[in-house]
Structure formats: C-alpha cells, structure tokens
Amino acid sequence: MEPKVIRYSLTQMDVFAFNLRALLRNRLIQIIMIGLVAYLVYSGLYTRVPGNQPQPTTAVRITVTIIMAASALFFLTAVQLLLLFLMIWTKRFKGLIGQHELTLTDAGMISKSANSETTRKWNSLFRIRSTRNYLFLYINETSAIIVPKRYFASPGEASGFEQTIRERAKTD
C-alpha cells in the first residue's frame, strides 16, 4: 500500500467536541444522572409533608418533581460543560492543539505533531468512530486520535481514508 497522509490542525473547538462526546457517553456520569433523577422522582412523589399540613395534590407533586429533575440535570450538565470549557481554554490540552500529520502505512499509523511522533500498529487501535465532522481513532477507552474531516478534499476521500483504517485495523 502506498502511504496515505492527511495533514490537519486541531483547534480548541475540535478538542472540546471530542471531550464533550466522551463526557456524554461516559457510563458512570449517565448512571449518576439517572440515579439522581430517580431519587428526585421518588422523593418528590412519595415524601410526605410533616405535621398536620395538607398534602399537595398528585399534579402538584408531579409538576414539582419534573421541575426539580430538569433543574438538576440542567445544573449538572452546565457544571460539566463549564469544567470542560475551563480545561480546554486554560491550555490543559496545549500539546494536542496545533498541526498534526497522520500517515497510514502497511505496518500501521504514524502520528506526528510538534510535540510528539508515535507509530502504532494496526492491531493497537481500540475502536474507530466516525461522525459527520470527525474521525476518532481510539487508542484506549478515553483517548483518541482526532481527525477533522474538513481537511479532506471531499467526503469520498474521507470515507476512503476511514475505510483503509477499518480494513487494516479490523476493529468494530
């Protein structure tokens, strides 16, 4: 196979998009959110008002529970996005932002940037995910080579590049 090369630049928004995707797909965070909503639903619907005060109607309980659950989900999501935003814009990922080059060869992939050069064998890829705007080549559960598709000349070229990787790597 003749080596295929793609040169691209990762921006803060590219890193933000990858981390947001990872955050939204994090099972632990999903379980915590579901647990919180379940707790709020349970406490909103089944907690009794103490003393001799009149108990709210079921409609009021449901309305308050929905508002509490939605507010909690909104707050937790906002906090996570704020933390992610701060990590990226405070240069925590400065080694990742900038110029990159990814070369596909018979032996594997060679990834180069200003800070590093890494050669990976095809069988070292953990997972390949493709979105409308990105190709994510996971090297483990949480880290990936991020390839923005906007640097390909056409969607067909991006698809061919991805297909070459899938054929060589034989991952899911």
C-alpha positions in Angstrom: 0.0 0.0 0.0 1.3 3.4 -0.9 1.3 5.6 2.3 -1.8 7.8 2.7 -1.1 11.1 4.5 -3.5 13.7 6.0 -2.3 16.9 7.5 -4.6 18.8 9.7 -4.7 21.3 12.6 -6.7 20.7 15.8 -8.3 23.7 17.3 -9.7 24.2 20.8 -13.2 23.5 19.4 -12.1 20.2 18.0 -10.8 19.1 21.4 -13.9 20.5 23.0 -16.1 18.4 20.6 -14.2 15.2 21.4 -14.3 15.7 25.1 -18.0 16.6 25.0 -18.7 13.4 23.1 -16.7 11.4 25.6 -18.5 13.2 28.5 -21.9 12.5 27.1 -21.0 8.8 26.5 -19.4 8.2 30.0 -21.4 5.4 31.6 -20.6 6.5 35.2 -21.9 10.0 34.6 -25.0 8.5 32.9 -25.6 6.3 35.9 -25.2 9.2 38.3 -27.6 11.3 36.3 -30.2 8.5 36.2 -29.8 7.8 39.9 -30.2 11.5 40.7 -33.4 11.7 38.6 -34.8 8.5 40.2 -34.1 9.9 43.6 -35.8 13.2 42.8 -38.8 11.4 41.4 -39.0 9.1 44.4 -38.6 11.9 46.9 -41.0 14.2 45.0 -43.8 11.7 44.7 -43.5 9.7 47.9 -42.2 12.1 50.6 -44.9 13.3 52.9 -45.2 16.8 54.2 -44.5 16.7 58.0 -47.0 17.7 60.6 -50.7 18.4 60.2 -50.2 20.5 57.0 -52.3 19.5 54.0 -50.6 17.2 51.5 -50.1 18.5 48.0 -52.1 17.0 45.1 -50.6 14.5 42.8 -50.5 17.0 40.0 -48.5 19.4 42.2 -46.1 16.7 43.2 -45.6 15.6 39.6 -45.0 19.2 38.5 -42.6 20.0 41.3 -40.7 16.7 40.6 -40.4 17.4 36.9 -39.1 20.9 37.6 -36.6 19.6 40.2 -35.3 16.8 37.9 -35.0 19.1 34.9 -33.2 21.8 37.1 -30.8 19.2 38.5 -30.0 17.8 35.0 -29.5 21.3 33.6 -27.3 22.3 36.6 -25.1 19.2 36.4 -24.8 19.5 32.6 -23.9 23.2 32.9 -21.2 22.4 35.5 -19.7 19.7 33.4 -19.6 21.9 30.3 -18.1 24.8 32.3 -15.3 22.5 33.7 -14.6 21.1 30.2 -14.5 24.7 28.8 -12.1 25.8 31.5 -9.8 22.8 31.0 -9.6 23.5 27.3 -9.2 27.3 27.4 -6.7 27.2 30.2 -4.3 25.3 27.9 -4.7 21.9 29.7 -4.6 20.3 26.2 -1.9 22.6 24.7 0.1 19.6 23.4 -2.9 18.5 21.4 -3.9 21.8 19.8 -2.0 22.6 16.6 -0.6 21.0 13.5 -0.8 17.2 13.0 0.1 14.6 10.4 -1.3 11.1 10.2 0.3 8.6 7.8 -1.2 5.2 7.0 1.3 2.5 6.0 1.3 -1.2 5.7 2.7 -1.6 9.2 0.4 0.9 10.9 -0.1 4.6 11.5 2.4 7.3 12.1 1.1 10.3 14.0 3.2 13.4 14.2 2.8 16.8 15.9 5.0 19.5 17.1 5.3 17.7 20.5 5.4 14.0 19.5 5.8 11.3 16.9 4.1 8.0 17.5 4.0 4.8 15.5 1.0 2.5 16.1 0.5 -1.0 14.8 -2.9 -1.6 13.3 -3.9 -4.1 16.0 -3.3 -1.4 18.7 -6.5 0.5 17.7 -9.2 0.0 20.3 -12.1 1.5 18.4 -13.0 3.6 15.4 -15.8 6.0 15.5 -16.9 8.3 12.7 -19.3 11.3 13.0 -20.3 13.8 10.4 -17.4 16.1 11.2 -14.7 13.8 12.8 -13.0 10.5 12.6 -12.0 9.3 16.1 -9.3 6.6 16.3 -9.4 5.4 19.9 -6.2 4.1 21.3 -7.9 3.2 24.6 -11.3 3.8 26.2 -10.7 7.5 26.8 -8.0 8.7 24.3 -8.2 9.0 20.6 -6.5 10.5 17.6 -8.9 13.2 16.4 -9.1 13.7 12.6 -11.3 16.6 11.5 -13.0 15.6 8.2 -12.9 19.2 6.9 -9.2 18.6 5.9 -10.1 16.1 3.3 -10.7 17.3 -0.3 -14.1 15.5 -0.4 -16.4 13.3 1.6 -15.3 10.5 -0.6 -11.7 11.0 0.3 -12.6 11.0 4.0 -14.6 7.8 3.5 -11.8 6.1 1.7 -9.3 7.1 4.4 -11.6 5.7 7.1 -12.2 2.5 5.1 -8.5 1.9 4.7 -8.1 2.2 8.5 -11.1 -0.1 9.2 -9.8 -2.8 6.8 -6.3 -2.7 8.3 -7.3 -2.4 12.0 -10.2 -4.9 11.9 -11.9 -3.2 14.9 -15.6 -2.6 15.5 
